[in-house]
Amino acid sequence: MLKINKKMTVWGVMLLFLCALGFQIPAPAEWQKPVQPSMAGGALTCLASHPLDRSKFLVASGQQVFEAGKENTWQPLWSQTDESSPIKRLFSFGVLPDTIFAITNRSVFMGNLKDRSWRVVYKDSGKTPLAFAVHPKNPNRWFLGTQKGLWETQNAGRTWSPSAIFHMSEPVPLLIFNYDRLFLADEKTLYLAMPEGSARSVLELSKAAGEVPVTDEENPGSLEEPLSFNLNIHDLIVSRRNPQELFLATTNGVFQSCDGGHRWELLSRSGLQSAVVYQLAYSEKKGRLYAATPRGVYAYDARAQKWTGLFEGLAKDRTRGIAVLNEEKLIAITAEGFVQYPLETFVPETGPGVAIYQPPEEILALFKELLALEPSAREIHKRVIQYANVANGKIKRWHAESRLAGLLPAFSFGKNLDRSASISTYSGKYIMGPEDVSKGWDADVSWDLGDMIYSSDQTSIDSREKLMVELRNDLLSEATRIYYERRRLQIDLVFTPPVSEQEHLENLLRMDELTALLDGMTDGFFSKKLERIYEKRPNLSQLWTCQSSGNEKRETGNVDPKTKKQQGSF
């Protein structure tokens, strides 16, 4: 018994020592939405790293390009006025550190970051630009992937000609240099071109993995305008720590190569809600791969061979672009705009000692009561299905009605009227008449009883059913994610004391935003239900007042009693 007491004493001393050092419990990271750039040029479309300063980055909307740094102060670099040809992609290259390139539907623009000048280096409405690359050893040799093959210039864009590296007139959506080796892709095949050689196939998606159906919503072309072709290979990145390690983003998931791109293996898709991956980013410090998908941002755990969704703080999950900024944070372009995610574990700045907050029993009882009264996820699902009119009953009704249609007869009615005149000759004279008149009518009634078993309408109904099931799954997935994101925010408001009134107001504003999103999917059902709950139980509003931890903190360690102040609600 004495030994046990000694051990407990040692642990107690260690705990007090840690408290004296100000040991903190890390808080979970979440997406943050900082100040946004001007929306005058439309929604944000893409981002790219800054060629001069790794702590900065570039972001583009449909008509504008911005530069931002650590403080997210947005500096406009360039704007264009052609709304029918929005900016789709930005490119920067180490061999041209002062230059960035912007691709639109018809043109390629080159911008100088020092004097802020811009000029057109390619324009052709017949061959839509898709990808761009600069040779790492020759800054005047550029490559352009278009809708109709690969083009090349040896004089910095003054003249363009078809490239001898790739002879086919197929769309080329990907161009990436790994040293002096060029990776390029058409719709379903990845090619590798060695120096001064032609491209050869190194990966065919149709053979490497089973085809995964891609909905219109997941098609990258639907971000700006529909494409007349399907792009199945989206991005390729090279690890800085190991140049032989490459990752490829496709509509079938993420492929990895450990031998410089000659052989590829499909990474596990466990945890991914969508196999479609738009863009990849890699943290060399963390040794972790990140993927932007139509269902949000995911991080890959190589040991567990599993993807983990980074959803905290993100209401809309559709992600268009992603990048790691200075190994400090993850930045992304989503349906919400520009967002960022801290890669380092966040430790809140509070006073010394470990302060574990426990809400009063009254607040806990109110919170549990509210959870029981608020609509459940199942109720939300029913309302979403009802409002969007995507219930299974509609398809069953269509099938039944198409069979019952076989009982209805096909009725036809006809009427005819014929007139004819006769002409005859007699003694050299012509005699006309009499006029011959014929009248009649007919009616026909028929049944095709085979339609009661199977009719041609069934094929059309089956196609509509498939589309409706996909739409319903997307709606329910989005509603479920928003519902539980709002629930997590409620728990944070109750169990985590705010650092300031501003932070508390921002959390309340965030909860209102999530509530409004659920309202939009349920025709206002969620807010109406909440109004009735708070009318009957007005004391539930106490949950959302700015409560100080005050005397409800359970403190361990040396805490200055002067810091114990109770703040009133506001």
C-alpha positions as CSV (number, residue, x, y, z in Angstrom):
1,M,0.0,0.0,0.0
2,L,2.9,2.3,0.7
3,K,4.3,1.8,-2.8
4,I,1.1,2.8,-4.4
5,N,1.0,6.0,-2.3
6,K,4.5,6.8,-3.4
7,K,3.6,6.4,-7.1
8,M,0.6,8.5,-6.7
9,T,2.7,11.2,-5.0
10,V,5.2,11.2,-7.8
11,W,2.5,11.5,-10.4
12,G,0.9,14.3,-8.5
13,V,4.2,16.2,-8.3
14,M,4.7,15.7,-12.0
15,L,1.2,17.0,-12.8
16,L,1.8,20.1,-10.7
17,F,5.1,20.7,-12.4
18,L,3.5,20.5,-15.8
19,C,0.8,22.9,-14.6
20,A,3.4,25.3,-13.4
21,L,5.0,25.3,-16.8
22,G,1.7,26.3,-18.4
23,F,1.0,22.9,-20.0
24,Q,-1.9,23.3,-22.4
25,I,-4.4,20.8,-23.9
26,P,-4.3,21.2,-27.7
27,A,-7.6,22.2,-29.3
28,P,-8.8,20.6,-32.5
29,A,-8.0,22.5,-35.7
30,E,-10.8,23.7,-38.0
31,W,-11.2,25.6,-41.2
32,Q,-11.2,29.3,-40.9
33,K,-12.7,31.8,-43.4
34,P,-10.7,35.0,-43.3
35,V,-11.4,38.3,-45.1
36,Q,-12.2,37.5,-48.7
37,P,-10.9,39.2,-51.8
38,S,-13.2,41.4,-53.9
39,M,-16.1,39.4,-55.4
40,A,-16.5,41.9,-58.3
41,G,-14.8,39.5,-60.6
42,G,-17.0,36.6,-59.7
43,A,-16.4,33.5,-57.6
44,L,-12.9,32.3,-56.9
45,T,-11.8,29.6,-59.3
46,C,-8.1,28.6,-58.6
47,L,-5.0,29.3,-56.6
48,A,-1.2,28.9,-57.1
49,S,2.0,29.3,-55.2
50,H,4.0,32.5,-55.3
51,P,7.2,32.2,-57.4
52,L,9.1,34.8,-55.4
53,D,7.9,34.4,-51.8
54,R,6.8,31.0,-50.3
55,S,4.9,32.8,-47.6
56,K,2.6,34.3,-50.3
57,F,0.2,32.9,-52.8
58,L,-2.0,33.8,-55.8
59,V,-5.7,33.5,-56.1
60,A,-7.9,34.1,-59.2
61,S,-11.6,34.7,-59.7
62,G,-13.3,34.7,-63.1
63,Q,-12.0,38.2,-64.0
64,Q,-9.3,39.1,-61.4
65,V,-6.0,37.9,-60.0
66,F,-5.0,38.6,-56.4
67,E,-1.8,38.3,-54.3
68,A,-2.0,37.5,-50.6
69,G,0.4,36.8,-47.7
70,K,0.3,35.7,-44.1
71,E,-2.1,38.4,-43.0
72,N,-4.4,37.7,-46.0
73,T,-4.2,41.3,-47.2
74,W,-5.4,41.0,-50.8
75,Q,-3.5,43.0,-53.5
76,P,-5.1,43.0,-56.9
77,L,-2.6,42.2,-59.7
78,W,-4.7,42.2,-62.8
79,S,-8.3,42.2,-64.1
80,Q,-9.9,41.4,-67.4
81,T,-13.3,42.4,-68.8
82,D,-14.2,39.3,-70.9
83,E,-16.9,37.7,-68.8
84,S,-17.4,35.0,-71.4
85,S,-13.9,33.8,-71.0
86,P,-13.2,33.5,-67.2
87,I,-9.8,32.7,-65.7
88,K,-9.6,28.9,-65.1
89,R,-6.0,28.2,-63.9
90,L,-2.9,30.0,-62.7
91,F,0.7,28.8,-63.2
92,S,4.1,29.8,-61.8
93,F,7.5,28.3,-62.5
94,G,10.9,28.6,-60.7
95,V,12.7,29.2,-64.0
96,L,10.7,32.4,-64.4
97,P,10.4,33.7,-60.8
98,D,9.0,37.1,-61.8
99,T,6.2,35.7,-64.0
100,I,2.8,34.1,-63.6
101,F,0.5,32.7,-66.3
102,A,-3.3,32.8,-66.4
103,I,-5.4,30.6,-68.6
104,T,-8.9,31.5,-69.9
105,N,-11.2,29.7,-72.3
106,R,-9.5,31.2,-75.3
107,S,-6.2,32.8,-74.2
108,V,-3.0,32.6,-72.1
109,F,-1.9,35.7,-70.4
110,M,1.6,36.4,-68.9
111,G,2.0,38.7,-66.0
112,N,5.1,40.3,-64.6
113,L,5.0,40.5,-60.8
114,K,7.5,43.3,-60.5
115,D,6.1,45.9,-62.9
116,R,2.5,44.4,-62.9
117,S,2.4,44.4,-66.7
118,W,0.4,41.7,-68.6
119,R,0.3,40.6,-72.2
120,V,-1.3,37.9,-74.3
121,V,1.0,35.1,-75.4
122,Y,-1.6,32.8,-76.9
123,K,-5.1,33.2,-78.3
124,D,-7.2,30.7,-80.3
125,S,-10.9,30.1,-79.7
126,G,-10.7,26.9,-81.7
127,K,-8.2,25.2,-79.4
128,T,-9.1,25.8,-75.8
129,P,-6.1,26.1,-73.5
130,L,-6.1,23.5,-70.7
131,A,-2.6,23.2,-69.3
132,F,0.7,25.1,-69.4
133,A,4.4,24.3,-68.6
134,V,7.8,25.9,-69.0
135,H,10.9,23.9,-69.7
136,P,13.1,24.0,-66.5
137,K,16.3,24.4,-68.5
138,N,15.0,26.7,-71.2
139,P,12.8,29.6,-70.1
140,N,11.9,30.5,-73.7
141,R,10.5,27.0,-74.4
142,W,6.9,26.7,-73.4
143,F,4.3,23.9,-73.8
144,L,0.6,24.4,-74.0
145,G,-2.0,21.6,-73.6
146,T,-5.1,22.4,-75.6
147,Q,-8.4,20.8,-76.5
148,K,-6.7,19.6,-79.8
149,G,-3.3,18.4,-78.8
150,L,0.0,19.7,-77.5
151,W,1.6,22.9,-78.8
152,E,5.0,24.3,-78.3
153,T,6.9,27.6,-78.7
154,Q,10.7,28.1,-78.7
155,N,10.6,31.9,-78.6
156,A,8.5,32.7,-75.5
157,G,5.1,32.7,-77.1
158,R,5.7,34.7,-80.3
159,T,5.0,31.7,-82.5
160,W,3.3,28.3,-81.7
161,S,3.5,25.0,-83.5
162,P,2.4,21.4,-82.9
163,S,4.8,19.6,-80.6
164,A,6.7,16.6,-81.8
165,I,6.5,15.1,-78.3
166,F,2.8,14.2,-78.6
167,H,1.3,13.8,-82.1
168,M,-2.3,13.0,-81.2
169,S,-5.0,15.6,-81.4
170,E,-6.5,14.7,-78.1
171,P,-7.3,17.1,-75.1
172,V,-4.1,17.6,-73.0
173,P,-5.3,18.7,-69.5
174,L,-2.0,18.0,-67.6
175,L,1.6,19.2,-68.2
176,I,4.1,18.7,-65.4
177,F,8.0,18.8,-65.6
178,N,10.0,16.6,-63.2
179,Y,13.5,17.9,-63.8
180,D,13.7,17.6,-67.7
181,R,11.2,14.9,-68.0
182,L,7.7,15.9,-69.1
183,F,4.5,14.2,-67.8
184,L,1.4,14.9,-69.9
185,A,-2.1,13.3,-70.0
186,D,-5.0,13.0,-72.3
187,E,-8.5,12.1,-71.2
188,K,-7.6,8.7,-69.7
189,T,-3.9,8.1,-70.2
190,L,-0.7,9.4,-68.5
191,Y,2.4,9.8,-70.7
192,L,6.0,10.3,-69.9
193,A,8.4,12.1,-72.4
194,M,12.1,11.7,-71.7
195,P,14.5,14.6,-72.9
196,E,14.3,15.1,-76.6
197,G,12.0,12.0,-76.9
198,S,8.4,11.4,-77.7
199,A,5.8,10.6,-75.1
200,R,5.0,7.0,-74.1
201,S,2.1,5.7,-72.0
202,V,2.9,4.9,-68.4
203,L,-0.7,4.6,-67.0
204,E,-4.1,3.8,-68.5
205,L,-6.9,4.4,-66.1
206,S,-9.2,1.9,-67.8
207,K,-6.7,-0.8,-67.1
208,A,-5.3,0.4,-63.8
209,A,-8.6,0.5,-61.9
210,G,-12.3,0.0,-62.4
211,E,-14.2,2.9,-63.9
212,V,-16.0,5.0,-61.3
213,P,-19.1,6.9,-62.6
214,V,-18.7,10.6,-62.5
215,T,-21.8,12.8,-62.1
216,D,-22.2,16.1,-63.8
217,E,-21.7,17.8,-60.4
218,E,-18.3,16.2,-60.0
219,N,-17.1,17.0,-63.6
220,P,-14.4,19.7,-63.3
221,G,-15.8,21.3,-66.4
222,S,-19.0,22.1,-64.6
223,L,-17.2,24.6,-62.4
224,E,-17.2,27.2,-65.2
225,E,-18.9,25.7,-68.3
226,P,-19.7,22.3,-69.6
227,L,-16.9,20.6,-71.6
228,S,-17.4,18.5,-74.7
229,F,-14.9,15.9,-73.3
230,N,-14.3,14.1,-70.0
231,L,-11.1,15.0,-68.1
232,N,-10.2,12.0,-65.9
233,I,-6.6,13.0,-65.0
234,H,-6.5,16.3,-63.0
235,D,-3.2,16.8,-61.2
236,L,0.3,15.5,-60.5
237,I,2.7,16.5,-57.8
238,V,6.3,15.5,-57.0
239,S,7.6,15.1,-53.5
240,R,10.4,17.5,-52.6
241,R,11.9,15.0,-50.2
242,N,12.0,12.2,-52.7
243,P,11.9,13.2,-56.4
244,Q,11.1,9.6,-57.3
245,E,7.8,9.7,-55.4
246,L,4.9,11.1,-57.3
247,F,1.1,11.3,-56.8
248,L,-1.6,11.5,-59.4
249,A,-5.1,12.8,-58.9
250,T,-7.8,11.2,-61.1
251,T,-11.5,10.4,-61.2
252,N,-10.7,7.0,-59.9
253,G,-8.8,8.1,-56.8
254,V,-5.1,8.9,-56.2
255,F,-2.2,6.9,-57.7
256,Q,1.3,6.7,-56.3
257,S,4.6,6.0,-58.0
258,C,7.8,5.3,-56.2
259,D,10.1,4.9,-59.2
260,G,9.8,8.3,-60.9
261,G,6.5,7.6,-62.7
262,H,7.2,4.4,-64.5
263,R,4.9,2.2,-62.4
264,W,1.8,3.4,-60.6
265,E,-0.3,1.9,-57.8
266,L,-3.8,3.0,-56.6
267,L,-3.9,4.3,-53.0
268,S,-6.7,3.0,-50.8
269,R,-10.0,4.8,-51.3
270,S,-11.1,4.0,-47.7
271,G,-12.7,7.1,-46.1
272,L,-13.2,9.0,-49.4
273,Q,-16.8,10.0,-50.1
274,S,-15.9,10.6,-53.7
275,A,-13.2,9.0,-55.8
276,V,-12.9,12.1,-57.9
277,V,-9.9,14.1,-56.8
278,Y,-9.3,17.6,-58.4
279,Q,-6.0,18.7,-56.9
280,L,-3.3,17.4,-54.5
281,A,-1.0,19.1,-51.9
282,Y,1.8,17.6,-49.9
283,S,3.2,18.7,-46.6
284,E,6.9,17.8,-46.5
285,K,7.1,18.7,-42.8
286,K,4.1,16.5,-41.8
287,G,4.8,13.9,-44.5
288,R,1.1,13.9,-45.3
289,L,-0.9,14.0,-48.6
290,Y,-4.0,16.2,-49.0
291,A,-6.7,15.9,-51.6
292,A,-9.4,18.3,-52.9
293,T,-12.6,16.5,-53.9
294,P,-16.2,17.4,-54.6
295,R,-17.0,16.2,-51.1
296,G,-14.4,18.2,-49.2
297,V,-10.7,18.0,-48.3
298,Y,-9.1,14.8,-47.1
299,A,-5.8,13.9,-45.5
300,Y,-4.2,10.5,-46.2
301,D,-2.7,8.4,-43.4
302,A,-0.1,6.2,-45.1
303,R,0.2,3.8,-42.1
304,A,-3.5,3.2,-41.8
305,Q,-4.0,3.4,-45.5
306,K,-7.1,5.6,-44.9
307,W,-8.4,9.0,-45.8
308,T,-9.7,11.3,-43.1
309,G,-12.1,14.2,-43.9
310,L,-11.2,17.7,-42.7
311,F,-14.7,19.1,-42.3
312,E,-14.6,21.0,-39.1
313,G,-15.7,24.6,-39.7
314,L,-16.6,24.0,-43.4
315,A,-20.3,24.3,-44.3
316,K,-20.0,23.7,-48.0
317,D,-17.6,20.9,-48.9
318,R,-17.1,21.3,-52.6
319,T,-13.3,22.1,-53.0
320,R,-11.8,23.4,-56.3
321,G,-8.2,23.9,-55.4
322,I,-5.8,23.3,-52.5
323,A,-2.2,24.1,-51.5
324,V,0.2,24.0,-48.5
325,L,1.4,27.5,-47.6
326,N,4.9,27.7,-46.1
327,E,4.3,24.4,-44.2
328,E,2.1,26.4,-41.8
329,K,-1.4,26.0,-43.1
330,L,-3.5,24.4,-45.8
331,I,-5.3,26.9,-48.1
332,A,-8.2,26.0,-50.3
333,I,-10.8,27.4,-52.7
334,T,-14.3,26.0,-51.9
335,A,-17.9,26.9,-52.6
336,E,-17.6,29.2,-49.6
337,G,-14.7,31.0,-51.0
338,F,-11.1,31.1,-49.7
339,V,-10.5,29.1,-46.5
340,Q,-7.5,28.0,-44.5
341,Y,-6.6,25.2,-42.1
342,P,-3.7,25.3,-39.6
343,L,-1.3,22.4,-40.0
344,E,0.3,23.0,-36.6
345,T,-1.6,22.0,-33.5
346,F,-3.3,25.1,-32.1
347,V,-2.8,25.9,-28.4
348,P,-5.1,28.6,-27.0
349,E,-3.3,31.4,-25.2
350,T,-4.6,31.4,-21.7
351,G,-3.1,31.9,-18.3
352,P,-0.8,29.5,-16.5
353,G,-2.1,26.2,-15.3
354,V,-4.6,23.7,-16.7
355,A,-8.2,25.1,-16.6
356,I,-10.8,22.5,-17.4
357,Y,-14.2,24.1,-17.8
358,Q,-17.4,22.3,-16.7
359,P,-20.7,24.0,-17.4
360,P,-23.1,24.4,-14.5
361,E,-25.6,21.6,-14.0
362,E,-28.4,23.9,-15.0
363,I,-26.8,24.7,-18.3
364,L,-26.1,21.0,-19.0
365,A,-29.7,20.1,-18.2
366,L,-30.9,22.8,-20.6
367,F,-28.6,21.6,-23.3
368,K,-29.7,18.0,-23.0
369,E,-33.3,19.2,-23.2
370,L,-32.6,21.2,-26.3
371,L,-30.9,18.2,-28.0
372,A,-34.0,16.1,-27.3
373,L,-36.4,18.8,-28.6
374,E,-34.5,19.8,-31.8
375,P,-35.4,17.8,-35.0
376,S,-33.3,14.7,-35.4
377,A,-31.2,13.9,-38.4
378,R,-33.9,11.5,-39.6
379,E,-36.5,14.2,-39.5
380,I,-34.2,16.5,-41.6
381,H,-33.7,13.7,-44.1
382,K,-37.5,13.3,-44.5
383,R,-38.0,17.0,-45.0
384,V,-35.1,17.2,-47.5
385,I,-36.6,14.3,-49.5
386,Q,-40.1,15.9,-49.4
387,Y,-39.0,19.4,-50.4
388,A,-36.7,18.1,-53.2
389,N,-39.4,15.6,-54.3
390,V,-37.0,12.7,-54.6
391,A,-38.9,10.1,-52.6
392,N,-39.0,6.4,-53.8
393,G,-42.8,6.6,-54.0
394,K,-42.6,8.8,-57.1
395,I,-40.7,6.2,-59.1
396,K,-43.0,3.4,-57.9
397,R,-46.0,5.5,-58.9
398,W,-44.5,6.0,-62.4
399,H,-43.9,2.3,-62.8
400,A,-47.5,1.5,-61.7
401,E,-49.0,4.2,-64.0
402,S,-46.9,3.0,-67.0
403,R,-48.4,-0.5,-66.5
404,L,-51.9,0.8,-66.0
405,A,-51.6,2.7,-69.2
406,G,-51.8,-0.7,-71.0
407,L,-55.5,-0.9,-70.0
408,L,-56.3,2.3,-71.8
409,P,-57.3,1.7,-75.4
410,A,-55.7,3.5,-78.4
411,F,-58.7,5.1,-80.2
412,S,-58.6,6.4,-83.8
413,F,-61.3,7.9,-85.9
414,G,-61.3,8.5,-89.7
415,K,-63.5,10.2,-92.2
416,N,-63.2,10.3,-96.0
417,L,-64.9,12.2,-98.8
418,D,-64.2,11.3,-102.5
419,R,-65.5,13.3,-105.5
420,S,-65.0,12.2,-109.1
421,A,-66.3,13.5,-112.4
422,S,-66.8,11.4,-115.5
423,I,-66.3,12.6,-119.1
424,S,-67.6,10.7,-122.1
425,T,-67.8,11.3,-125.8
426,Y,-70.8,10.8,-128.1
427,S,-70.9,11.7,-131.8
428,G,-67.8,13.9,-131.5
429,K,-69.1,15.7,-128.4
430,Y,-67.8,15.6,-124.8
431,I,-70.3,14.9,-122.1
432,M,-69.4,15.6,-118.4
433,G,-71.2,14.1,-115.4
434,P,-72.8,12.9,-113.4
435,E,-70.5,13.7,-110.4
436,D,-69.6,10.7,-108.3
437,V,-69.6,11.4,-104.6
438,S,-68.4,8.8,-102.0
439,K,-68.5,9.5,-98.2
440,G,-67.5,7.3,-95.3
441,W,-66.0,7.1,-91.8
442,D,-64.3,4.6,-89.6
443,A,-63.3,4.1,-86.0
444,D,-60.7,1.8,-84.4
445,V,-60.1,0.8,-80.8
446,S,-57.1,-1.3,-79.8
447,W,-55.3,-2.5,-76.6
448,D,-51.6,-3.4,-76.2
449,L,-51.8,-5.6,-73.2
450,G,-48.1,-6.3,-73.4
451,D,-47.5,-2.9,-71.9
452,M,-48.9,-4.1,-68.6
453,I,-45.8,-6.4,-68.3
454,Y,-43.1,-4.1,-69.8
455,S,-43.4,-1.0,-71.9
456,S,-40.9,1.3,-73.6
457,D,-41.6,3.8,-70.8
458,Q,-39.8,1.6,-68.3
459,T,-36.4,2.3,-69.8
460,S,-36.9,6.0,-69.5
461,I,-38.2,5.6,-65.9
462,D,-35.2,3.5,-64.9
463,S,-32.8,6.3,-66.2
464,R,-34.7,8.9,-64.3
465,E,-34.6,6.7,-61.2
466,K,-30.8,6.4,-61.4
467,L,-30.4,10.2,-61.6
468,M,-32.9,10.8,-58.8
469,V,-31.1,8.3,-56.5
470,E,-27.8,10.1,-57.1
471,L,-29.4,13.5,-56.4
472,R,-31.1,12.2,-53.2
473,N,-27.8,10.7,-51.9
474,D,-26.0,14.0,-52.6
475,L,-28.7,16.0,-50.8
476,L,-28.8,13.7,-47.8
477,S,-25.0,13.6,-47.5
478,E,-24.8,17.4,-47.5
479,A,-27.7,17.7,-45.1
480,T,-26.1,15.2,-42.7
481,R,-22.8,16.9,-42.8
482,I,-24.3,20.4,-42.1
483,Y,-26.5,19.0,-39.4
484,Y,-23.7,17.5,-37.4
485,E,-21.4,20.4,-38.1
486,R,-24.0,22.6,-36.4
487,R,-24.3,20.1,-33.5
488,R,-20.5,20.2,-32.9
489,L,-20.6,24.0,-32.9
490,Q,-23.4,23.8,-30.2
491,I,-21.2,21.6,-28.1
492,D,-18.3,24.0,-28.4
493,L,-20.5,27.0,-27.4
494,V,-21.6,25.2,-24.3
495,F,-18.4,23.4,-23.2
496,T,-15.7,25.9,-24.4
497,P,-15.8,29.4,-22.9
498,P,-15.1,32.0,-25.5
499,V,-11.9,34.0,-25.3
500,S,-13.8,37.2,-26.2
501,E,-17.3,38.5,-27.0
502,Q,-16.2,38.8,-30.7
503,E,-15.3,35.1,-30.8
504,H,-18.7,34.3,-29.2
505,L,-20.6,36.4,-31.8
506,E,-18.7,34.8,-34.6
507,N,-19.7,31.3,-33.4
508,L,-23.3,32.4,-33.1
509,L,-23.1,33.8,-36.6
510,R,-21.7,30.5,-37.8
511,M,-24.6,28.6,-36.2
512,D,-27.1,30.9,-37.9
513,E,-25.4,30.2,-41.2
514,L,-25.6,26.5,-40.7
515,T,-29.3,26.8,-39.7
516,A,-30.0,28.8,-42.8
517,L,-28.4,26.2,-45.0
518,L,-30.6,23.5,-43.4
519,D,-33.6,25.8,-43.9
520,G,-32.8,26.1,-47.6
521,M,-32.8,22.3,-47.9
522,T,-36.0,21.8,-45.9
523,D,-38.2,24.8,-47.0
524,G,-37.8,26.6,-43.7
525,F,-38.8,23.6,-41.6
526,F,-35.8,23.7,-39.3
527,S,-36.3,27.4,-38.2
528,K,-40.0,26.9,-37.8
529,K,-39.4,24.0,-35.4
530,L,-36.8,26.0,-33.5
531,E,-39.2,29.0,-33.1
532,R,-41.8,26.7,-31.5
533,I,-39.2,25.2,-29.2
534,Y,-38.0,28.6,-27.9
535,E,-41.5,30.0,-27.6
536,K,-42.4,27.1,-25.3
537,R,-39.1,27.1,-23.4
538,P,-37.6,30.7,-23.5
539,N,-35.1,29.8,-20.8
540,L,-33.2,27.7,-23.5
541,S,-31.8,31.0,-24.8
542,Q,-29.5,31.1,-21.8
543,L,-27.3,28.5,-23.6
544,W,-26.2,31.1,-26.1
545,T,-25.3,34.0,-23.8
546,C,-21.6,34.7,-23.4
547,Q,-20.8,32.8,-20.2
548,S,-17.5,33.2,-18.5
549,S,-15.8,30.2,-17.0
550,G,-15.5,32.0,-13.7
551,N,-16.1,29.9,-10.6
552,E,-17.2,27.0,-12.7
553,K,-13.5,26.3,-13.7
554,R,-11.9,23.4,-12.1
555,E,-8.3,24.5,-11.7
556,T,-5.1,22.5,-11.2
557,G,-1.7,24.1,-10.5
558,N,-0.7,27.6,-9.4
559,V,-3.4,29.9,-10.6
560,D,-3.4,33.6,-9.5
561,P,-6.8,34.2,-7.8
562,K,-6.8,37.7,-9.1
563,T,-7.4,36.3,-12.6
564,K,-10.7,34.8,-11.4
565,K,-13.3,37.2,-12.7
566,Q,-16.9,36.6,-13.5
567,Q,-18.1,38.2,-16.7
568,G,-21.7,39.0,-17.1
569,S,-23.7,37.9,-20.2
570,F,-24.4,40.3,-22.9
